[in-house]
Amino acid sequence: MPLDDLERLGRILTERLEAEFLEIVPFEARCVFKEDTLSILAEHAEYSEPDRQKAFNLLHEALQEQQPEYSIPVVVYLRVEGKREPYTYHSFTLEPFVTATSDEPVVEEASADEVDEDNPFDWAEITETESIWVEGLENSEAKFLEDSSSLDETDSEALPEILPAPSSWEPPNSEESYPNEQPHRTPNPQSVEGWRPVLPVILAGTGISLAVFFASFYALTRPCVINTCQEMPLAQQFSNKSVQTLEMAQSGQEILQSKRQLHQAIIILKRIPIWSSEYNQAQELLKVYQAQEQHVDRLIEGMNQAATASAKSQNPPHSLSEWQEIQKLWQNAIATIVQIPNNSKIYQLAQQKRQAYQIKLALINQRLTTEQKANKGLQEAKEDAEIASARQGIAQSLSDWQEAQTTWQSSINWLSQISPETTVYREAQQLLKSNKSQLEATRTHELQEEFAANAYQQSLQMAQLAKNSQNSNQWAQAISNWHNAVTSLKQIPNSSLYYSKAQLLIGSYTDAFKQAQGKLQLAVLMQQAHKDLNKTCSGVPQVCTYTVTSSLIKVQMTPAYARTVKQTALTAKEMRDYKTQLGVFNHVLTVGKALEAISDNAHLRLEVYSPDGTLIQTHNRS
């Protein structure tokens, strides 16, 4: 028995189990030899449980065929693949070859609850890979993006991420023990050699002859040596089933089933020994099946990557780095599947997967692009908001407020373009609300500044018109223009940049307005003075001539009038016409009073001159 090659012993036991229980795939046996006891752990798939008695007997026979040279305690555990602990075990003692009997071993079976936790296989140390594999079989249908209505949900045959692989297992340390119901412990082989009695030569020869006989018998009874080679059609049958399963596969589990069937065909072909006439044909088929298995492995690997990508894609939105990771997984899935050559039996299925994955990759690319644009938009919006706030803080003119408003609007435009299906959408909405409030305040201030600017410019225009009216002595128009100018300045809000400028002009414009009023009043008086003087100085002969300035009314008697008055007075005196004399005197006095009244009305000094220019009367306005 190859106790120094436990790995080969495990393969031998595995082949015997799989050959016997063809419906249970895969079946794996592992061996540990410690403290004079051989422990065997046999694992099988979950969906089918073998006949326990049959399995124990088969392993006993297989071990006995190795022709042990001394008694060896054996403990056999049966465990479902992916489970933490075995569900049963039994123990027996393997007798030396020379004393082996044909009796079937007595099975001492225990339930799963009775299995000793102290064991050489570390049940509690089940690997994460095995655990994920079991869970993956139950959840192999991976749902893609829930909110993407355009995705093809029919292709949900995503496989679990981790493919089944031979469990990695290291022998336990020397402190570990194992369950064994046999109280008997057979000495170590080395110790047996020390006390074994020397057999007679004839017994030794008999033993050798028996060993040669049984070895020859064993070789001749191997598959495809004497009997009809059933392994070839059986392997082909499993291969055909694998192809049929692949062609009809609608889920990841069915593809895994196809791989198991193909793997079983490979195991069966490997059992055909080199001395069989079918060996060469088996090796050719083995190459084909192994190549096909590699293709299936690539398909499964790609589907596992797709399943991972699909799982990570659920419950969006995701961050930019997460979308990039998902994108990489879909790319890797496609890259893995496209390695399957066009002469493979699963090429068409692989192409269907490739096309489906490319569609999903395109959707992921769109999601990634959307997330990238959203991140860029948020960054641009934040930068614009900072610039707008700075411009608003140092605004010194209407144009500054207009630029601040434009920048706030630019920030809002960036935020409004961010999709709700992105991770930054919520932050963008909060910033959008704040920016709109800022924009509204800026717009109000900008409108206020625009109104103030217009009012200020209008006041300047009115002032200029008033000055022009004054130059034309159109004092009524000047007064109206000065009034409008002052009114425009008073409408400028005190929060406006133009308020201080307006206050400086209001004082001067008010003074100009008052001066214009005075000028208008003077002009009215002068106009009335002209009218009154014209009436007083008129007559035949003309009484006087006059000039009116802003400070003086100057009247000069005409020579004709002076001669007429003088001549009338002399004539009346000669004729002792006192009445006429009195009339002349009253007339002259009336003219003088009239001129004084005109002076008083016009609020101007009066000077009356004789025809020769002699000042004959003055009068200051009362």
ROGUPA-712433 format. One record per residue (C-alpha): residue in one letter; x, y, z. Coordinates in steps of 0.05 Angstrom, whole numbers, padded with zeros to 5 digits, always signed. Example, Ala and Ser with C-alpha at 12.3 -4.5 7.8 and 13.67 -1.06 7.14 Angstrom:
residues 2
A+00246-00090+00156S+00273-00021+00143
END
This chain:
residues 622
M+00000+00000+00000P+00030+00067-00020L+00029+00100+00049D+00085+00145+00027D+00042+00172-00030L-00025+00191+00000E-00041+00236-00058R-00039+00178-00107L-00080+00136-00059G-00132+00192-00058R-00135+00192-00134I-00144+00116-00135L-00201+00120-00085T-00233+00179-00123E-00232+00140-00188R-00263+00079-00156L-00319+00121-00125E-00334+00159-00189A-00334+00096-00230E-00384+00064-00183F-00428+00125-00172L-00431+00155-00241E-00490+00200-00224I-00451+00235-00169V-00401+00283-00199P-00351+00304-00175F-00329+00254-00122E-00263+00267-00087A-00225+00228-00033R-00168+00255+00009C-00124+00216+00056V-00085+00231+00120F-00040+00182+00157K-00024+00202+00228E-00011+00166+00293D-00016+00098+00259T-00086+00111+00233L-00108+00124+00161S-00164+00176+00157I-00203+00184+00091L-00250+00242+00074A-00296+00228+00015E-00335+00287-00013H-00392+00285-00063A-00440+00334-00095E-00499+00359-00055Y-00554+00340-00103S-00544+00265-00095E-00524+00222-00036P-00492+00154-00048D-00510+00089-00014R-00469+00093+00049Q-00459+00018+00058K-00439+00012-00015A-00390+00069-00010F-00357+00041+00054N-00351-00028+00023L-00322+00000-00041L-00269+00040-00003H-00252-00021+00039E-00243-00064-00023A-00201-00011-00057L-00156-00005+00004Q-00151-00080+00010E-00129-00085-00063Q-00068-00044-00045Q-00043-00105-00007P-00025-00076+00061E+00033-00110+00096Y+00007-00097+00167S-00057-00081+00203I-00079-00008+00197P-00137+00026+00233V-00180+00064+00182V-00232+00118+00193V-00276+00138+00132Y-00316+00203+00132L-00371+00221+00083R-00384+00295+00072V-00426+00336+00024E-00384+00382-00018G-00385+00453+00010K-00410+00431+00079R-00369+00443+00141E-00375+00375+00174P-00386+00303+00151Y-00454+00273+00159T-00429+00203+00176Y-00367+00160+00186H-00346+00089+00202S-00282+00056+00223F-00250-00012+00211T-00182-00045+00212L-00148-00061+00147E-00115-00130+00153P-00051-00151+00119F-00058-00179+00049V-00040-00251+00068T-00096-00253+00119A-00148-00215+00080T-00216-00247+00075S-00273-00237+00028D-00320-00219+00084E-00350-00150+00079P-00328-00102+00134V-00376-00087+00189V-00397-00015+00182E-00397+00025+00245E-00435+00086+00222A-00446+00149+00262S-00493+00207+00249A-00469+00277+00234D-00482+00297+00306E-00437+00242+00332V-00378+00260+00290D-00321+00281+00335E-00303+00354+00325D-00230+00336+00338N-00212+00309+00270P-00153+00309+00221F-00192+00347+00168D-00211+00411+00206W-00285+00413+00191A-00291+00484+00221E-00237+00510+00175I-00278+00504+00112T-00250+00552+00061E-00285+00614+00037T-00281+00587-00033E-00324+00527-00015S-00374+00570+00022I-00382+00618-00036W-00388+00560-00084V-00446+00531-00047E-00481+00598-00039G-00467+00612-00112L-00505+00550-00134E-00566+00576-00098N-00560+00646-00126S-00530+00636-00195E-00581+00681-00228A-00550+00751-00224K-00597+00809-00232F-00568+00867-00272L-00584+00941-00261E-00653+00943-00232D-00671+01012-00258S-00644+01001-00329S-00705+00981-00368S-00664+00972-00430L-00625+00914-00403D-00640+00843-00426E-00659+00807-00363T-00668+00742-00399D-00594+00730-00397S-00590+00718-00323E-00551+00654-00323A-00493+00685-00288L-00451+00635-00251P-00424+00640-00180E-00358+00677-00176I-00316+00619-00152L-00311+00555-00193P-00307+00489-00157A-00236+00467-00148P-00202+00412-00108S-00202+00437-00037S-00134+00457-00013W-00118+00418+00050E-00056+00411+00092P-00043+00354+00141P-00061+00374+00213N-00008+00388+00264S+00014+00335+00313E-00032+00361+00367E-00096+00345+00328S-00134+00280+00338Y-00188+00245+00299P-00250+00203+00315N-00239+00129+00319E-00286+00081+00352Q-00235+00025+00351P-00199+00021+00418H-00146-00021+00386R-00082+00013+00360T-00036-00028+00316P+00038-00014+00325N+00077+00027+00275P+00101-00011+00213Q+00173-00002+00235S+00158-00032+00302V+00122-00091+00269E+00183-00106+00228G+00224-00112+00292W+00185-00169+00322R+00155-00204+00261P+00178-00277+00261V+00216-00302+00201L+00171-00345+00158P+00194-00409+00128V+00220-00404+00058I+00162-00444+00031L+00112-00395+00061A+00151-00337+00032G+00149-00369-00037T+00076-00382-00030G+00064-00310-00010I+00103-00285-00070S+00065-00330-00117L-00001-00307-00089A+00021-00235-00096V+00040-00245-00169F-00025-00281-00181F-00068-00228-00151A-00029-00172-00185S-00037-00206-00253F-00110-00218-00238Y-00119-00145-00219A-00085-00121-00283L-00127-00168-00327T-00191-00145-00294R-00177-00071-00306P-00225-00037-00355C-00218-00052-00429V-00168-00109-00422I-00207-00174-00425N-00279-00155-00422T-00315-00110-00472C-00291-00038-00465Q-00353-00003-00438E-00314+00059-00418M-00308+00086-00490P-00384+00089-00505L-00397+00111-00433A-00348+00169-00439Q-00378+00188-00506Q-00447+00185-00474F-00426+00234-00420S-00394+00278-00474N-00458+00278-00515K-00498+00295-00453S-00451+00352-00439V-00461+00380-00509Q-00537+00372-00505T-00538+00406-00437L-00497+00464-00465E-00542+00471-00525M-00604+00474-00481A-00571+00513-00424Q-00615+00568-00396S-00578+00579-00331G-00510+00578-00300Q-00525+00513-00263E-00539+00477-00328I-00472+00499-00355L-00439+00474-00292Q-00476+00408-00301S-00448+00405-00372K-00378+00414-00345R-00389+00358-00294Q-00413+00312-00348L-00353+00327-00392H-00307+00319-00332Q-00337+00251-00318A-00323+00231-00390I-00250+00251-00380I-00245+00211-00315I-00273+00150-00349L-00224+00155-00407K-00165+00162-00358R-00184+00095-00328I-00168+00058-00393P-00098+00029-00382I-00041+00037-00431W-00042-00037-00448S-00114-00034-00472S-00128-00036-00547E-00173+00024-00537Y-00118+00065-00504N-00097+00105-00566Q-00168+00123-00585A-00182+00141-00513Q-00122+00188-00512E-00146+00223-00575L-00215+00232-00546L-00183+00254-00481K-00147+00311-00517V-00212+00333-00550Y-00251+00330-00485Q-00197+00365-00446A-00194+00421-00498Q-00270+00425-00495E-00267+00427-00419Q-00218+00485-00424H-00267+00521-00469V-00323+00509-00419D-00278+00533-00363R-00266+00597-00401L-00340+00606-00413I-00354+00594-00339E-00297+00642-00320G-00326+00695-00364M-00396+00684-00337N-00369+00687-00266Q-00338+00754-00283A-00403+00776-00314A-00440+00753-00252T-00394+00793-00208A-00403+00854-00252S-00478+00845-00253A-00480+00838-00177K-00437+00900-00167S-00482+00938-00215Q-00543+00930-00172N-00573+00986-00130P-00543+01044-00170P-00519+01098-00169H-00447+01080-00157S-00384+01122-00151L-00338+01134-00210S-00287+01084-00184E-00341+01031-00175W-00367+01040-00246Q-00296+01035-00271E-00287+00970-00233I-00353+00943-00262Q-00332+00965-00331K-00266+00926-00322L-00304+00864-00301W-00348+00865-00363Q-00287+00878-00407N-00251+00819-00375A-00313+00775-00384I-00315+00791-00458A-00240+00783-00465T-00244+00714-00433I-00302+00690-00475V-00272+00713-00541Q-00214+00665-00529I-00260+00607-00545P-00242+00587-00617N-00294+00582-00672N-00285+00507-00678S-00308+00496-00607K-00376+00464-00595I-00394+00522-00549Y-00372+00576-00597Q-00443+00598-00615L-00463+00600-00541A-00400+00640-00527Q-00417+00689-00582Q-00487+00698-00554K-00457+00714-00486R-00406+00761-00518Q-00460+00800-00553A-00503+00804-00490Y-00443+00826-00449Q-00423+00878-00500I-00493+00908-00495K-00487+00910-00420L-00417+00939-00425A-00445+00994-00470L-00496+01010-00416I-00441+01011-00363N-00401+01057-00408Q-00461+01103-00411R-00467+01101-00336L-00393+01114-00328T-00397+01173-00377T-00457+01201-00340E-00421+01195-00274Q-00359+01228-00303K-00400+01286-00331A-00436+01293-00265N-00371+01297-00226K-00343+01347-00276G-00408+01388-00274L-00407+01390-00199Q-00335+01414-00198E-00349+01467-00251A-00410+01490-00212K-00370+01497-00148E-00316+01537-00183D-00368+01583-00216A-00402+01593-00149E-00336+01614-00117I-00322+01663-00173A-00393+01692-00170S-00388+01702-00095A-00321+01737-00102R-00347+01783-00157Q-00409+01799-00116G-00365+01817-00057I-00323+01868-00095A-00375+01895-00143Q-00365+01969-00156S-00409+01979-00216L-00470+01953-00252S-00426+01912-00298D-00395+01878-00238W-00464+01856-00213Q-00483+01833-00283E-00420+01790-00287A-00435+01761-00218Q-00506+01744-00241T-00480+01712-00305T-00431+01669-00265W-00485+01646-00216Q-00528+01626-00275S-00470+01587-00305S-00463+01548-00239I-00538+01533-00239N-00534+01509-00311W-00480+01459-00293L-00520+01433-00234S-00584+01427-00274Q-00550+01380-00323I-00530+01329-00269S-00570+01264-00276P-00610+01237-00218E-00577+01170-00232T-00509+01194-00205T-00478+01194-00136V-00468+01269-00135Y-00541+01285-00152R-00562+01298-00080E-00503+01344-00066A-00517+01379-00132Q-00590+01391-00113Q-00570+01422-00047L-00520+01467-00081L-00571+01483-00135K-00621+01508-00083S-00568+01552-00051N-00544+01579-00117K-00614+01596-00140S-00624+01636-00076Q-00558+01672-00089L-00577+01685-00161E-00644+01714-00140A-00610+01762-00091T-00559+01781-00142R-00612+01792-00195T-00651+01837-00147H-00588+01877-00132E-00570+01880-00205L-00639+01907-00223Q-00633+01957-00167E-00565+01979-00193E-00593+01982-00263F-00649+02027-00239A-00600+02070-00200A-00555+02077-00260N-00612+02097-00305A-00637+02148-00253Y-00568+02177-00246Q-00558+02183-00320Q-00627+02214-00328S-00611+02266-00274L-00548+02285-00312Q-00587+02293-00376M-00640+02336-00341A-00587+02380-00311Q-00556+02392-00379L-00623+02410-00408A-00635+02458-00350K-00569+02492-00364N-00586+02498-00437S-00653+02530-00419Q-00620+02579-00373N-00572+02600-00428S-00634+02615-00470N-00667+02651-00412Q-00721+02598-00413W-00727+02598-00339A-00792+02560-00334Q-00763+02503-00374A-00699+02507-00334I-00738+02502-00269S-00775+02440-00295N-00711+02406-00317W-00676+02421-00250H-00736+02393-00214N-00734+02328-00254A-00660+02322-00243V-00667+02327-00168T-00726+02279-00167S-00687+02226-00206L-00629+02231-00156K-00675+02223-00097Q-00703+02157-00125I-00635+02122-00121P-00636+02071-00063N-00587+02081-00007S-00559+02009-00019S-00539+02027-00089L-00469+02043-00112Y-00497+02108-00141Y-00526+02132-00076S-00465+02171-00053K-00456+02201-00122A-00529+02222-00122Q-00523+02256-00055L-00466+02299-00080L-00508+02324-00139I-00573+02334-00102G-00546+02395-00065S-00519+02431-00126Y-00581+02414-00167T-00626+02441-00112D-00588+02506-00110A-00592+02511-00186F-00666+02498-00182K-00675+02554-00132Q-00633+02601-00173A-00675+02585-00234Q-00737+02600-00194G-00708+02668-00176K-00688+02681-00247L-00757+02662-00270Q-00789+02708-00219L-00743+02765-00240A-00757+02752-00313V-00831+02755-00299L-00823+02821-00262M-00779+02850-00316Q-00829+02828-00368Q-00884+02863-00329A-00839+02924-00320H-00829+02927-00395K-00903+02923-00406D-00917+02977-00355L-00861+03022-00380N-00885+03015-00450K-00954+03037-00429T-00928+03095-00387C-00878+03120-00438S-00925+03116-00497G-00965+03175-00522V-00961+03234-00569P-00911+03257-00563Q-00875+03197-00532V-00863+03210-00460C-00799+03171-00449T-00752+03116-00468Y-00727+03061-00420T-00679+03005-00408V-00688+02949-00358T-00632+02907-00329S-00630+02858-00272S-00615+02915-00224L-00640+02980-00254I-00696+03013-00292K-00669+03073-00329V-00719+03122-00358Q-00703+03184-00401M-00753+03236-00419T-00758+03250-00493P-00742+03321-00518A-00810+03326-00552Y-00846+03310-00488A-00804+03358-00448R-00818+03415-00498T-00892+03400-00498V-00897+03401-00423K-00856+03463-00418Q-00894+03500-00473T-00961+03480-00444A-00941+03504-00376L-00914+03571-00402T-00976+03583-00444A-01022+03568-00386K-00982+03614-00341E-00985+03672-00391M-01059+03661-00398R-01066+03655-00324D-01098+03587-00338Y-01088+03557-00270K-01128+03496-00287T-01083+03478-00345Q-01023+03493-00302L-01050+03446-00250G-01064+03394-00303V-00993+03396-00329F-00966+03391-00258N-01011+03331-00243H-00992+03297-00308V-00918+03303-00293L-00930+03279-00222T-00971+03220-00248V-00916+03198-00295G-00867+03201-00237K-00913+03160-00192A-00925+03110-00247L-00850+03100-00257E-00841+03091-00182A-00897+03039-00181I-00863+03002-00238S-00798+03003-00198D-00833+02976-00136N-00867+02921-00176A-00803+02900-00210H-00763+02906-00146L-00713+02948-00186R-00680+03016-00174L-00709+03072-00216E-00670+03129-00247V-00704+03183-00288Y-00664+03229-00334S-00679+03292-00371P-00672+03294-00446D-00602+03322-00437G-00583+03267-00390T-00590+03301-00324L-00614+03256-00267I-00679+03287-00246Q-00709+03230-00203T-00687+03166-00167H-00727+03114-00131N-00706+03050-00095R-00754+02991-00093S-00790+02986-00028
END
